[in-house]
Amino acid sequence: MKQLFITLSLILLQSCLIILHSQNNTIVQLPDSDSSIYSFTTSADGQVLYYANENSITQFSLVNKEVVKTIDIQVDSPVISILVHSNTNTILLGTKSGQVMAVSNLSGESLFVKDYTAGSINALALSGDDRSFLCGCENGMVYQQSIKEADVVSEFYQHDKAITSIEVSKKKQLIAISSADGSISLFKEPTNDWIDKLFIGKKWVRKVVINANKDRLLCVGDDGNLYEWNIANINKSRLISQTKVSRNWLLSLDTGHEGKIECWGGLDHLLKVRTQFGTYEQKLKGPILKAKFIKTDSSEVFIACCILGKGIQIIPVKEMKYKPIYN
């Protein structure tokens, strides 16, 4: 009996080691992704992931799991926001020094560079009609600029402090802008009429997300709370939940699979996923600047994470630690 117990213990130990080894191998570190990477974006079809440093833009195929293209660039400071406009094959880069650079996705040539005197470009978002983009700056200004012409710019709105994120929903015809002043401003698309201002608190709101499938607006920030509003009627947003999910700053938030699941991460290095059945979590090797559900050729759920000082990693949710709701 003792011999049988020892044998079973050795088999179980070996199995555990194999599982742990496979878990470590399933986390994919994207090539040319290092401490100089601060953000990323995906193509309209979700099949290609784009990220940039001061010298190049890398395009990584999420289907074939390989670099498909590299474009040489020269920017004067780190790229902290990136956007792809598929209709015109244009890549837009926002830098820490306050520049917006437009690069041709076909030729790799620089199309224009626009210098803003409003601090770092913290957020870029396409307008609902795809003809222009919104640019959120460190001094609280939001500008609306033409995709094709650097000089066609207008002031959109201004917060008291830095703009942190901009979310545009074509389905809800809604624009949400979050700020370090602890509030979120809402605008109607395509008229850009102001709707409302949601006041969260005195601490930074870092990320706002519109879950159009569930008529929900969510945000996270420095107070460690996940807020959720009902926006079935966008003219009368109603706060329905405020949940403490972290003791530290939350920097990233996303929804996936038709709005059925959410993920978030921040200063405590902890990536969390919430489903209707429970939560998944995994400790990463740095603060999570951005977390986003991505599409692959697999039926599994994956999250791309931009980790401060480490670059971009792709995390399979099935390998994360699972905690059921009823435990």
C-alpha positions as CSV (number, residue, x, y, z in Angstrom):
1,M,0.0,0.0,0.0
2,K,2.8,2.4,0.9
3,Q,4.6,1.5,-2.3
4,L,1.4,2.2,-4.3
5,F,1.0,5.6,-2.5
6,I,4.6,6.6,-3.4
7,T,4.1,5.5,-7.0
8,L,0.9,7.5,-7.3
9,S,2.5,10.5,-5.6
10,L,5.4,10.5,-8.1
11,I,3.0,10.2,-11.1
12,L,0.9,13.1,-9.8
13,L,4.1,15.2,-9.1
14,Q,5.3,14.5,-12.7
15,S,1.8,15.5,-14.0
16,C,1.9,18.7,-12.1
17,L,5.3,19.6,-13.4
18,I,4.2,18.9,-17.0
19,I,1.1,21.1,-16.5
20,L,3.2,23.9,-15.0
21,H,5.7,23.7,-17.8
22,S,3.0,23.8,-20.4
23,Q,1.4,26.9,-18.7
24,N,4.7,28.7,-18.9
25,N,5.1,27.8,-22.5
26,T,1.6,28.9,-23.5
27,I,2.3,32.5,-22.5
28,V,3.6,34.0,-25.8
29,Q,6.0,37.0,-25.7
30,L,5.6,38.9,-29.0
31,P,8.9,39.5,-30.9
32,D,10.5,42.9,-30.9
33,S,8.3,43.7,-27.9
34,D,10.3,45.0,-25.0
35,S,10.4,47.8,-22.4
36,S,10.0,50.5,-25.1
37,I,6.4,49.3,-25.9
38,Y,3.5,51.1,-24.1
39,S,0.5,50.2,-26.1
40,F,-0.9,48.2,-29.1
41,T,-4.0,48.0,-31.3
42,T,-5.6,45.5,-33.6
43,S,-6.9,45.6,-37.2
44,A,-10.6,46.0,-37.9
45,D,-11.0,42.2,-38.5
46,G,-9.0,41.5,-35.3
47,Q,-6.5,39.3,-37.0
48,V,-3.4,41.5,-36.9
49,L,-1.9,43.2,-33.8
50,Y,0.1,46.5,-34.2
51,Y,2.7,47.9,-31.8
52,A,5.4,50.5,-32.1
53,N,8.6,51.8,-30.5
54,E,10.7,54.8,-31.5
55,N,12.2,53.0,-34.5
56,S,9.6,50.6,-35.9
57,I,6.0,49.5,-36.2
58,T,5.5,45.7,-35.9
59,Q,2.5,43.9,-37.4
60,F,1.9,40.5,-35.8
61,S,-0.5,37.9,-37.3
62,L,-2.7,36.5,-34.5
63,V,-3.8,33.7,-36.8
64,N,-0.4,32.6,-38.1
65,K,1.4,33.7,-34.9
66,E,4.2,35.5,-36.7
67,V,5.5,38.9,-37.7
68,V,4.0,39.8,-41.1
69,K,5.5,43.2,-41.5
70,T,7.9,45.8,-40.0
71,I,7.9,49.5,-40.9
72,D,10.8,51.7,-40.0
73,I,9.9,55.0,-38.3
74,Q,11.6,57.8,-36.5
75,V,9.7,59.5,-33.6
76,D,11.1,61.9,-31.1
77,S,9.7,60.2,-28.0
78,P,8.0,56.9,-26.9
79,V,4.8,55.9,-28.7
80,I,2.0,55.7,-26.1
81,S,-1.1,55.4,-28.3
82,I,-1.7,53.7,-31.6
83,L,-4.6,53.5,-34.0
84,V,-5.2,51.8,-37.4
85,H,-7.5,53.2,-40.0
86,S,-8.2,50.3,-42.4
87,N,-10.1,52.2,-45.1
88,T,-7.2,54.5,-45.9
89,N,-4.4,52.0,-44.8
90,T,-3.2,54.6,-42.3
91,I,-1.4,53.9,-39.0
92,L,-1.7,56.8,-36.4
93,L,0.8,57.1,-33.6
94,G,0.6,59.4,-30.5
95,T,3.8,60.2,-28.7
96,K,4.7,61.3,-25.2
97,S,6.1,64.6,-26.6
98,G,2.7,65.5,-28.1
99,Q,3.1,64.5,-31.7
100,V,0.7,62.6,-33.9
101,M,2.3,60.8,-36.8
102,A,0.4,59.2,-39.7
103,V,2.2,56.4,-41.5
104,S,1.1,54.6,-44.7
105,N,0.4,50.9,-44.0
106,L,1.2,50.1,-47.6
107,S,4.4,52.0,-48.4
108,G,5.7,52.7,-44.9
109,E,6.1,56.4,-45.7
110,S,5.3,59.2,-43.2
111,L,2.1,60.9,-44.4
112,F,2.2,63.8,-41.9
113,V,3.3,64.8,-38.4
114,K,1.1,67.1,-36.3
115,D,2.7,68.8,-33.2
116,Y,0.2,69.5,-30.4
117,T,1.1,71.8,-27.6
118,A,-1.1,70.0,-25.2
119,G,1.2,67.4,-23.7
120,S,1.4,63.7,-24.4
121,I,-1.1,62.0,-26.7
122,N,-2.7,59.6,-24.3
123,A,-5.7,58.4,-26.4
124,L,-6.6,58.0,-30.0
125,A,-10.0,56.9,-31.3
126,L,-11.7,56.8,-34.7
127,S,-15.0,58.7,-35.2
128,G,-18.1,56.8,-36.0
129,D,-18.0,57.8,-39.7
130,D,-14.3,56.8,-40.0
131,R,-13.4,60.2,-41.6
132,S,-11.6,61.7,-38.6
133,F,-10.1,60.7,-35.2
134,L,-10.3,62.0,-31.7
135,C,-7.0,62.9,-30.0
136,G,-6.9,63.0,-26.1
137,C,-4.1,65.0,-24.6
138,E,-2.3,65.4,-21.2
139,N,-3.6,68.9,-20.6
140,G,-7.2,67.8,-20.8
141,M,-7.9,68.8,-24.4
142,V,-9.6,66.6,-27.0
143,Y,-9.2,67.5,-30.6
144,Q,-10.9,66.1,-33.7
145,Q,-8.6,65.8,-36.7
146,S,-8.9,64.7,-40.3
147,I,-7.4,61.3,-41.2
148,K,-5.9,62.7,-44.4
149,E,-4.9,66.3,-43.5
150,A,-2.8,67.4,-40.6
151,D,-4.1,71.0,-40.6
152,V,-7.8,70.1,-40.5
153,V,-8.2,70.1,-36.7
154,S,-10.9,71.4,-34.4
155,E,-11.3,71.5,-30.6
156,F,-13.8,68.9,-29.4
157,Y,-13.9,69.2,-25.6
158,Q,-11.7,69.9,-22.6
159,H,-11.5,68.3,-19.2
160,D,-9.8,69.8,-16.1
161,K,-7.0,67.2,-16.2
162,A,-5.4,64.7,-18.5
163,I,-7.5,62.6,-20.9
164,T,-6.9,59.0,-20.2
165,S,-9.1,57.1,-22.7
166,I,-11.7,57.6,-25.5
167,E,-14.3,55.0,-26.5
168,V,-16.5,55.3,-29.5
169,S,-19.5,53.0,-30.1
170,K,-21.1,53.0,-33.5
171,K,-23.9,50.6,-32.2
172,K,-24.8,52.9,-29.3
173,Q,-23.9,56.1,-31.3
174,L,-22.0,57.2,-28.2
175,I,-18.6,58.7,-27.4
176,A,-17.2,58.3,-23.8
177,I,-14.1,60.2,-22.7
178,S,-12.4,59.5,-19.3
179,S,-10.1,61.9,-17.5
180,A,-7.7,62.2,-14.5
181,D,-10.3,64.7,-13.0
182,G,-12.4,61.7,-12.0
183,S,-15.1,62.0,-14.5
184,I,-16.4,60.7,-17.9
185,S,-18.0,62.9,-20.5
186,L,-20.6,61.5,-22.9
187,F,-21.4,62.7,-26.4
188,K,-23.9,61.7,-29.1
189,E,-22.7,60.4,-32.4
190,P,-22.6,61.6,-35.2
191,T,-23.6,65.1,-34.1
192,N,-21.1,65.3,-31.2
193,D,-23.7,66.8,-29.0
194,W,-22.8,66.8,-25.3
195,I,-25.1,64.4,-23.3
196,D,-23.8,64.2,-19.7
197,K,-20.9,64.1,-17.4
198,L,-20.5,61.2,-15.0
199,F,-18.6,62.1,-11.8
200,I,-16.8,59.1,-10.2
201,G,-14.6,60.7,-7.6
202,K,-11.4,62.7,-7.0
203,K,-9.1,60.0,-8.3
204,W,-8.1,59.2,-11.9
205,V,-10.4,57.3,-14.2
206,R,-7.9,55.3,-16.3
207,K,-10.1,53.4,-18.8
208,V,-13.7,53.6,-20.0
209,V,-15.4,50.9,-22.1
210,I,-18.8,50.7,-23.8
211,N,-20.4,47.3,-23.8
212,A,-23.1,47.9,-26.5
213,N,-24.3,44.3,-26.4
214,K,-25.5,44.7,-22.8
215,D,-26.2,48.4,-22.8
216,R,-23.5,49.0,-20.3
217,L,-20.7,51.5,-19.7
218,L,-17.8,50.4,-17.5
219,C,-14.8,52.2,-16.1
220,V,-11.8,51.6,-13.8
221,G,-9.2,53.8,-12.2
222,D,-7.0,54.6,-9.2
223,D,-9.6,53.8,-6.5
224,G,-9.5,50.1,-7.5
225,N,-13.3,50.0,-8.2
226,L,-15.1,48.6,-11.3
227,Y,-18.1,50.9,-12.1
228,E,-21.0,49.9,-14.3
229,W,-23.8,52.0,-15.7
230,N,-27.0,51.1,-17.5
231,I,-27.0,53.0,-20.8
232,A,-30.1,51.5,-22.4
233,N,-31.2,55.2,-22.6
234,I,-28.0,57.1,-23.2
235,N,-29.6,60.4,-22.1
236,K,-30.2,58.9,-18.7
237,S,-27.2,56.8,-17.6
238,R,-27.8,55.0,-14.3
239,L,-25.1,53.6,-12.0
240,I,-26.0,50.0,-11.2
241,S,-22.8,48.7,-9.5
242,Q,-19.6,49.7,-7.9
243,T,-17.3,46.8,-7.0
244,K,-14.0,46.9,-5.2
245,V,-11.8,44.6,-7.3
246,S,-8.3,45.8,-6.5
247,R,-6.4,47.6,-3.7
248,N,-4.2,49.3,-6.3
249,W,-4.6,51.4,-9.4
250,L,-6.5,49.7,-12.3
251,L,-5.1,50.8,-15.6
252,S,-6.8,48.6,-18.2
253,L,-10.2,47.2,-19.0
254,D,-11.9,45.4,-21.8
255,T,-15.0,43.3,-22.7
256,G,-15.1,40.3,-25.0
257,H,-17.2,37.6,-26.6
258,E,-20.2,39.8,-27.3
259,G,-19.9,41.6,-24.0
260,K,-20.3,38.4,-21.9
261,I,-16.9,38.6,-20.2
262,E,-14.6,41.4,-18.8
263,C,-10.9,41.6,-18.1
264,W,-8.9,44.2,-16.2
265,G,-5.4,44.7,-14.7
266,G,-3.2,47.4,-13.2
267,L,-0.5,48.3,-10.8
268,D,-0.6,45.1,-8.8
269,H,0.5,43.0,-11.8
270,L,-2.8,40.9,-11.5
271,L,-4.8,40.1,-14.7
272,K,-8.4,39.2,-13.9
273,V,-11.2,37.9,-16.0
274,R,-14.9,37.9,-14.9
275,T,-17.5,35.6,-16.3
276,Q,-21.0,34.7,-15.2
277,F,-19.6,31.4,-13.7
278,G,-16.6,32.9,-11.8
279,T,-13.3,34.7,-12.2
280,Y,-9.9,33.8,-13.6
281,E,-6.7,35.5,-12.4
282,Q,-2.9,35.4,-13.1
283,K,0.0,37.4,-11.7
284,L,2.1,38.9,-14.5
285,K,5.6,40.3,-14.3
286,G,4.7,44.0,-14.2
287,P,1.9,46.6,-14.2
288,I,-0.6,45.9,-16.9
289,L,-0.9,49.0,-19.1
290,K,-3.4,47.5,-21.5
291,A,-5.4,44.2,-21.6
292,K,-7.5,43.3,-24.6
293,F,-9.4,40.2,-25.8
294,I,-8.1,39.1,-29.1
295,K,-9.3,36.9,-32.0
296,T,-7.3,33.9,-33.1
297,D,-8.0,30.8,-35.2
298,S,-8.7,28.9,-31.9
299,S,-11.9,28.5,-30.0
300,E,-10.0,29.3,-26.8
301,V,-10.1,32.8,-25.2
302,F,-6.9,34.8,-25.3
303,I,-5.9,38.2,-23.9
304,A,-3.1,40.4,-25.2
305,C,-1.4,42.4,-22.3
306,C,1.0,45.3,-22.6
307,I,3.2,45.0,-19.5
308,L,5.3,47.9,-18.3
309,G,8.9,47.2,-18.9
310,K,8.3,43.8,-20.4
311,G,6.4,44.3,-23.7
312,I,3.4,42.4,-25.0
313,Q,2.3,38.9,-23.9
314,I,-0.6,36.8,-25.0
315,I,-2.3,35.0,-22.1
316,P,-4.6,32.0,-22.6
317,V,-7.5,32.3,-20.1
318,K,-7.8,28.5,-19.6
319,E,-4.3,28.5,-18.0
320,M,-5.3,31.2,-15.4
321,K,-6.3,30.3,-11.9
322,Y,-10.1,29.8,-11.8
323,K,-12.3,30.8,-8.9
324,P,-16.0,29.8,-9.2
325,I,-18.7,32.1,-7.9
326,Y,-20.0,29.5,-5.5
327,N,-17.0,28.3,-3.6
